[in-house]
Amino acid sequence: MSQNDDIEKLLRDVDASLGQPTTSKPSGSVSPRPRGDVSPNSATPTGVGPLPKAVIAAVVCGTVVFTATLFLQWLPLVDNPISSGLGAAVGAFFTALVLGRRSGN
């Protein structure tokens, strides 16, 4: 039973440090947390759908991969920069499109 006494003492110390009034015995029921103004329904939409985000992702990833493979073309395992950039752009487009639709944005 000393564990319960230690836990109650610890809870009283925490309540005292937070400035909340202490209770001699914790209640058996848990009170619900007050709802703040942040909820999934009250979130403001950004107005940008998944398609523009997918296009932006495709352009950025395609450009980065094209530039990197253009500068590293002298390595034996690096392929054509155009096909690498297009592959990265297509992959990024479909990935962003699917993830954008799944998250509801």
C-alpha positions as CSV (number, residue, x, y, z in Angstrom):
1,M,0.0,0.0,0.0
2,S,3.0,2.3,0.2
3,Q,3.0,2.6,-3.6
4,N,-0.5,4.3,-3.6
5,D,0.7,6.7,-0.9
6,D,3.8,7.5,-2.9
7,I,1.7,8.1,-6.0
8,E,-0.8,10.3,-4.2
9,K,2.1,12.3,-2.7
10,L,3.7,12.7,-6.1
11,L,0.4,13.8,-7.6
12,R,-0.1,16.4,-4.8
13,D,3.4,17.7,-5.4
14,V,2.8,18.0,-9.2
15,D,-0.5,19.8,-8.5
16,A,1.1,22.2,-6.1
17,S,3.9,23.0,-8.6
18,L,1.3,23.7,-11.3
19,G,-0.7,25.9,-9.0
20,Q,-3.8,23.7,-9.0
21,P,-5.7,22.9,-5.8
22,T,-4.9,19.6,-4.4
23,T,-7.5,16.9,-3.7
24,S,-7.1,14.5,-0.9
25,K,-8.4,11.5,-2.9
26,P,-8.6,11.3,-6.7
27,S,-12.0,10.7,-8.1
28,G,-12.8,7.5,-9.9
29,S,-14.2,9.2,-13.0
30,V,-12.3,11.0,-15.6
31,S,-13.6,14.4,-16.6
32,P,-13.6,15.1,-20.4
33,R,-11.1,17.6,-21.7
34,P,-12.6,20.9,-22.7
35,R,-12.8,21.3,-26.4
36,G,-10.7,23.9,-27.9
37,D,-11.3,25.7,-31.1
38,V,-9.0,23.4,-33.0
39,S,-10.8,20.5,-34.5
40,P,-10.8,18.8,-37.8
41,N,-14.0,20.4,-38.8
42,S,-13.0,23.9,-37.9
43,A,-9.6,23.9,-39.7
44,T,-9.4,26.4,-42.4
45,P,-8.9,24.9,-45.8
46,T,-5.9,26.2,-47.7
47,G,-7.7,26.3,-51.0
48,V,-5.1,24.3,-52.8
49,G,-6.2,20.8,-54.0
50,P,-4.0,17.7,-54.5
51,L,-3.5,18.3,-58.2
52,P,-1.6,21.6,-57.9
53,K,0.5,20.1,-55.1
54,A,1.3,17.1,-57.3
55,V,2.3,19.3,-60.2
56,I,4.6,21.3,-57.9
57,A,6.1,18.1,-56.5
58,A,6.7,16.8,-60.0
59,V,8.4,20.0,-61.2
60,V,10.7,20.2,-58.1
61,C,11.7,16.5,-58.0
62,G,12.2,16.3,-61.8
63,T,14.4,19.4,-61.8
64,V,16.5,18.3,-58.9
65,V,17.1,14.8,-60.3
66,F,17.7,16.2,-63.8
67,T,20.3,18.6,-62.5
68,A,22.0,16.0,-60.2
69,T,22.3,13.5,-63.0
70,L,23.5,16.1,-65.5
71,F,26.4,17.0,-63.2
72,L,27.1,13.4,-62.2
73,Q,26.8,12.0,-65.8
74,W,30.5,11.0,-65.8
75,L,29.8,8.3,-63.2
76,P,29.4,4.8,-64.8
77,L,26.0,4.0,-63.1
78,V,24.3,7.3,-63.7
79,D,21.8,7.1,-66.6
80,N,20.5,9.7,-69.0
81,P,19.5,12.9,-67.2
82,I,16.3,13.4,-69.2
83,S,14.9,9.9,-68.5
84,S,16.0,10.2,-64.9
85,G,14.3,13.6,-64.4
86,L,11.1,12.5,-66.2
87,G,11.0,9.3,-64.1
88,A,11.4,11.3,-60.9
89,A,8.7,13.8,-62.0
90,V,6.2,11.1,-62.9
91,G,6.8,9.2,-59.6
92,A,6.6,12.4,-57.5
93,F,3.4,13.5,-59.3
94,F,1.5,10.2,-58.6
95,T,2.9,9.9,-55.1
96,A,1.8,13.5,-54.2
97,L,-1.6,13.0,-55.9
98,V,-2.4,9.8,-54.0
99,L,-1.2,11.1,-50.7
100,G,-3.0,14.4,-51.2
101,R,-6.3,12.6,-51.8
102,R,-5.8,10.3,-48.9
103,S,-5.2,13.1,-46.4
104,G,-8.2,15.1,-47.6
105,N,-6.2,18.2,-48.5
